[in-house]
Amino acid sequence: MLLYLSIKPAGRQHNRTRRPATRIEYQHYYQKTIGYLELEQRLHLIQHKLNTVNDVLGLVAEELRHQHSSALEWIIILLIAFEILVFIFHDRLGLI
């Protein structure tokens, strides 16, 4: 989840970089720089990669939850088996 938290500010920063220059005299340089650095394509690619990482983290988190619930199910099965054995030894055979 730590990585997920670090992804969100990057998405917000992405929107800030799209804001045009506030001073009119710098507007031309701003547009040329954006075109030269291909910022739109790069930001779109970064956003796509961040979304992919977010999806993978979701899958990993779901798998961990499933493993935990599976372990709890096995514990319950073992406890029921132990209770059946105690019942057999105590009531039927009179050993315990």
N, CA, C and O of each residue as an XYZ file, in Angstrom:
384
protein
N       0.802     -1.196      0.000
C       0.000      0.000      0.000
C       0.846      1.261      0.000
O       0.366      2.328     -0.385
N       2.091      1.156      0.424
C       2.968      2.315      0.435
C       3.201      2.814     -0.978
O       3.220      4.023     -1.210
N       3.380      1.902     -1.928
C       3.586      2.295     -3.310
C       2.331      2.937     -3.881
O       2.419      3.883     -4.664
N       1.175      2.437     -3.500
C      -0.076      3.014     -3.975
C      -0.193      4.468     -3.545
O      -0.649      5.308     -4.320
N       0.217      4.777     -2.307
C       0.154      6.147     -1.828
C       1.106      7.049     -2.602
O       0.806      8.224     -2.812
N       2.235      6.522     -3.023
C       3.176      7.353     -3.774
C       2.729      7.543     -5.222
O       3.228      8.437     -5.904
N       1.807      6.727     -5.698
C       1.321      6.869     -7.071
C       0.377      8.064     -7.184
O       0.407      8.780     -8.185
N      -0.438      8.280     -6.198
C      -1.440      9.332     -6.281
C      -0.853     10.726     -6.481
O      -1.363     11.457     -7.330
N       0.186     11.142     -5.756
C       0.731     12.474     -6.023
C       1.259     12.618     -7.444
O       1.198     13.710     -8.009
N       1.771     11.552     -8.032
C       2.271     11.633     -9.403
C       1.120     11.937    -10.355
O       1.286     12.706    -11.302
N      -0.042     11.344    -10.111
C      -1.202     11.625    -10.947
C      -1.652     13.068    -10.824
O      -2.046     13.680    -11.817
N      -1.600     13.619     -9.621
C      -1.973     15.005     -9.425
C      -0.943     15.932    -10.065
O      -1.301     16.973    -10.617
N       0.307     15.568     -9.995
C       1.350     16.385    -10.581
C       1.208     16.394    -12.108
O       1.518     17.391    -12.761
N       0.752     15.309    -12.652
C       0.531     15.195    -14.095
C      -0.420     16.292    -14.556
O      -0.194     16.903    -15.601
N      -1.474     16.550    -13.798
C      -2.436     17.576    -14.181
C      -1.838     18.977    -14.046
O      -2.199     19.873    -14.809
N      -0.943     19.179    -13.103
C      -0.324     20.486    -12.927
C       0.585     20.836    -14.098
O       0.687     22.009    -14.459
N       1.237     19.869    -14.690
C       2.161     20.168    -15.783
C       1.423     20.564    -17.049
O       2.033     21.138    -17.951
N       0.161     20.285    -17.146
C      -0.609     20.657    -18.332
C      -1.047     22.120    -18.302
O      -1.527     22.650    -19.304
N      -0.882     22.757    -17.172
C      -1.320     24.142    -17.042
C      -0.412     25.032    -17.891
O       0.810     24.928    -17.786
N      -0.971     25.892    -18.717
C      -0.127     26.750    -19.557
C       0.604     27.793    -18.723
O       0.263     28.045    -17.567
N       1.608     28.387    -19.336
C       2.381     29.427    -18.659
C       1.464     30.588    -18.314
O       0.565     30.926    -19.084
N       1.688     31.192    -17.167
C       0.799     32.256    -16.713
C       1.131     33.599    -17.354
O       0.249     34.442    -17.522
N       2.385     33.801    -17.708
C       2.771     35.068    -18.354
C       2.702     34.904    -19.873
O       3.145     33.895    -20.423
N       2.152     35.890    -20.522
C       1.963     35.839    -21.972
C       3.309     35.758    -22.701
O       3.423     35.051    -23.702
N       4.319     36.468    -22.217
C       5.602     36.492    -22.931
C       6.309     35.143    -22.897
O       7.168     34.883    -23.739
N       5.965     34.273    -21.937
C       6.588     32.947    -21.842
C       5.754     31.853    -22.500
O       6.193     30.707    -22.589
N       4.583     32.194    -22.951
C       3.668     31.208    -23.535
C       4.308     30.505    -24.741
O       4.191     29.288    -24.878
N       4.960     31.242    -25.588
C       5.582     30.674    -26.783
C       6.673     29.672    -26.395
O       6.743     28.580    -26.961
N       7.518     30.039    -25.439
C       8.587     29.141    -24.999
C       8.024     27.894    -24.313
O       8.549     26.789    -24.447
N       6.963     28.113    -23.594
C       6.307     26.994    -22.908
C       5.792     25.974    -23.927
O       6.021     24.774    -23.773
N       5.107     26.441    -24.950
C       4.555     25.552    -25.970
C       5.664     24.844    -26.750
O       5.545     23.657    -27.056
N       6.744     25.567    -27.074
C       7.861     24.946    -27.789
C       8.536     23.876    -26.931
O       8.909     22.816    -27.434
N       8.691     24.157    -25.640
C       9.333     23.193    -24.738
C       8.482     21.940    -24.599
O       9.005     20.826    -24.626
N       7.199     22.114    -24.454
C       6.304     20.960    -24.357
C       6.379     20.120    -25.624
O       6.420     18.892    -25.549
N       6.398     20.764    -26.780
C       6.498     20.027    -28.037
C       7.837     19.326    -28.181
O       7.900     18.181    -28.630
N       8.915     20.017    -27.799
C      10.248     19.437    -27.939
C      10.447     18.240    -27.009
O      11.023     17.228    -27.407
N       9.977     18.358    -25.793
C      10.152     17.283    -24.813
C       9.088     16.196    -24.925
O       9.156     15.189    -24.220
N       8.106     16.391    -25.805
C       7.007     15.434    -25.983
C       6.358     15.082    -24.645
O       6.163     13.910    -24.323
N       6.032     16.101    -23.887
C       5.502     15.887    -22.543
C       4.169     15.156    -22.534
O       3.928     14.313    -21.670
N       3.308     15.471    -23.485
C       1.997     14.816    -23.495
C       2.138     13.305    -23.633
O       1.497     12.549    -22.903
N       2.978     12.867    -24.572
C       3.156     11.436    -24.789
C       3.838     10.795    -23.588
O       3.459      9.702    -23.166
N       4.830     11.461    -23.044
C       5.548     10.907    -21.895
C       4.644     10.807    -20.669
O       4.655      9.803    -19.957
N       3.862     11.858    -20.433
C       2.965     11.832    -19.281
C       1.886     10.771    -19.445
O       1.494     10.118    -18.478
N       1.411     10.604    -20.665
C       0.417      9.558    -20.922
C       1.030      8.176    -20.671
O       0.385      7.305    -20.086
N       2.270      7.979    -21.113
C       2.950      6.702    -20.893
C       3.186      6.445    -19.410
O       2.986      5.329    -18.932
N       3.608      7.469    -18.687
C       3.825      7.320    -17.236
C       2.513      7.001    -16.535
O       2.471      6.142    -15.654
N       1.440      7.689    -16.923
C       0.137      7.421    -16.308
C      -0.308      5.992    -16.589
O      -0.874      5.336    -15.714
N      -0.059      5.503    -17.799
C      -0.408      4.124    -18.149
C       0.392      3.139    -17.293
O      -0.157      2.154    -16.798
N       1.685      3.405    -17.119
C       2.521      2.529    -16.296
C       2.074      2.549    -14.843
O       2.053      1.509    -14.184
N       1.716      3.727    -14.338
C       1.237      3.816    -12.957
C      -0.073      3.060    -12.779
O      -0.282      2.409    -11.756
N      -0.950      3.145    -13.767
C      -2.203      2.387    -13.696
C      -1.936      0.885    -13.712
O      -2.604      0.129    -13.006
N      -0.964      0.450    -14.512
C      -0.607     -0.966    -14.568
C      -0.052     -1.432    -13.229
O      -0.422     -2.499    -12.738
N       0.830     -0.639    -12.642
C       1.385     -0.981    -11.325
C       0.274     -1.038    -10.285
O       0.270     -1.915     -9.421
N      -0.660     -0.110    -10.368
C      -1.780     -0.101     -9.428
C      -2.625     -1.372     -9.580
O      -3.058     -1.947     -8.581
N      -2.859     -1.810    -10.816
C      -3.614     -3.048    -11.047
C      -2.875     -4.264    -10.493
O      -3.483     -5.146     -9.887
N      -1.561     -4.303    -10.705
C      -0.763     -5.427    -10.198
C      -0.789     -5.449     -8.669
O      -0.903     -6.513     -8.059
N      -0.683     -4.281     -8.062
C      -0.748     -4.224     -6.591
C      -2.109     -4.697     -6.082
O      -2.194     -5.354     -5.044
N      -3.158     -4.367     -6.806
C      -4.485     -4.853     -6.430
C      -4.569     -6.367     -6.500
O      -5.163     -7.001     -5.628
N      -3.970     -6.952     -7.543
C      -3.967     -8.413     -7.663
C      -3.164     -9.062     -6.540
O      -3.583    -10.077     -5.983
N      -2.018     -8.484     -6.207
C      -1.191     -9.029     -5.129
C      -1.929     -8.939     -3.792
O      -1.904     -9.885     -3.004
N      -2.580     -7.814     -3.539
C      -3.333     -7.657     -2.290
C      -4.469     -8.676     -2.213
O      -4.725     -9.244     -1.151
N      -5.148     -8.906     -3.333
C      -6.234     -9.893     -3.353
C      -5.694    -11.300     -3.097
O      -6.319    -12.086     -2.386
N      -4.541    -11.614     -3.673
C      -3.931    -12.931     -3.468
C      -3.541    -13.122     -2.004
O      -3.723    -14.206     -1.450
N      -3.009    -12.083     -1.383
C      -2.651    -12.186      0.037
C      -3.883    -12.402      0.910
O      -3.852    -13.188      1.857
N      -4.972    -11.696      0.583
C      -6.213    -11.904      1.348
C      -6.711    -13.338      1.175
O      -7.187    -13.957      2.126
N      -6.598    -13.858     -0.046
C      -7.047    -15.223     -0.308
C      -6.189    -16.232      0.456
O      -6.720    -17.191      1.015
N      -4.878    -16.030      0.485
C      -3.988    -16.938      1.223
C      -4.326    -16.917      2.704
O      -4.324    -17.964      3.350
N      -4.613    -15.751      3.249
C      -4.950    -15.647      4.669
C      -6.251    -16.383      4.968
O      -6.338    -17.122      5.949
N      -7.261    -16.182      4.127
C      -8.535    -16.859      4.369
C      -8.389    -18.368      4.169
O      -9.041    -19.147      4.863
N      -7.555    -18.779      3.243
C      -7.320    -20.201      3.030
C      -6.648    -20.830      4.255
O      -6.998    -21.940      4.658
N      -5.691    -20.124      4.840
C      -5.022    -20.626      6.046
C      -6.022    -20.751      7.198
O      -5.974    -21.716      7.961
N      -6.915    -19.787      7.323
C      -7.934    -19.863      8.385
C      -8.878    -21.037      8.156
O      -9.285    -21.692      9.116
N      -9.228    -21.311      6.921
C     -10.081    -22.464      6.634
C      -9.404    -23.760      7.043
O     -10.054    -24.638      7.610
N      -8.101    -23.903      6.766
C      -7.382    -25.111      7.160
C      -7.294    -25.240      8.675
O      -7.375    -26.349      9.203
N      -7.132    -24.143      9.368
C      -7.103    -24.190     10.837
C      -8.441    -24.689     11.360
O      -8.484    -25.511     12.275
N      -9.526    -24.202     10.788
C     -10.862    -24.644     11.219
C     -11.051    -26.124     10.927
O     -11.594    -26.852     11.759
N     -10.613    -26.580      9.761
C     -10.734    -28.004      9.423
C      -9.953    -28.861     10.405
O     -10.452    -29.890     10.861
N      -8.737    -28.452     10.734
C      -7.924    -29.211     11.701
C      -8.547    -29.221     13.092
O      -8.501    -30.242     13.778
N      -9.121    -28.118     13.514
C      -9.781    -28.084     14.824
C     -11.001    -28.999     14.864
O     -11.250    -29.661     15.872
N     -11.753    -29.037     13.781
C     -12.914    -29.937     13.725
C     -12.452    -31.391     13.759
O     -13.054    -32.218     14.444
N     -11.379    -31.709     13.018
C     -10.846    -33.077     13.030
C     -10.354    -33.447     14.427
O     -10.570    -34.570     14.883
N      -9.701    -32.518     15.101
C      -9.231    -32.770     16.465
C     -10.411    -33.008     17.404
O     -10.356    -33.891     18.260
N     -11.470    -32.228     17.249
C     -12.655    -32.411     18.088
C     -13.291    -33.780     17.838
O     -13.754    -34.425     18.779
N     -13.318    -34.223     16.599
C     -13.871    -35.548     16.284
C     -13.015    -36.642     16.918
O     -13.555    -37.599     17.473
N     -11.699    -36.516     16.846
C     -10.815    -37.503     17.472
C     -10.998    -37.545     18.988
O     -11.035    -38.624     19.581
N     -11.112    -36.390     19.606
C     -11.340    -36.356     21.059
C     -12.665    -37.020     21.389
O     -12.749    -37.776     22.357
N     -13.699    -36.756     20.607
C     -15.000    -37.382     20.831
C     -14.891    -38.903     20.718
O     -15.427    -39.628     21.556
N     -14.198    -39.388     19.680
C     -14.060    -40.840     19.495
C     -13.302    -41.479     20.663
O     -13.734    -42.492     21.213
N     -12.180    -40.883     21.029
C     -11.373    -41.455     22.111
C     -12.058    -41.349     23.455
O     -11.899    -42.237     24.292
N     -12.806    -40.301     23.686
C     -13.424    -40.090     25.011
C     -14.721    -40.874     25.154
O     -14.870    -41.666     26.085
N     -15.639    -40.665     24.256
C     -16.956    -41.258     24.413
C     -17.013    -42.719     23.940
O     -17.631    -43.557     24.598
N     -16.397    -43.015     22.849
C     -16.514    -44.358     22.300
C     -15.534    -45.343     22.932
O     -15.914    -46.466     23.264
N     -14.284    -44.933     23.100
C     -13.292    -45.872     23.596
C     -13.007    -45.689     25.094
O     -12.440    -46.572     25.737
N     -13.396    -44.568     25.623
C     -13.185    -44.319     27.052
C     -11.724    -44.178     27.433
O     -11.354    -44.478     28.568
N     -10.893    -43.732     26.519
C      -9.462    -43.634     26.800
C      -9.077    -42.296     27.423
O      -8.136    -42.247     28.216
N      -9.736    -41.262     27.106
C      -9.352    -39.935     27.624
C     -10.281    -39.544     28.765
O     -10.132    -38.466     29.340
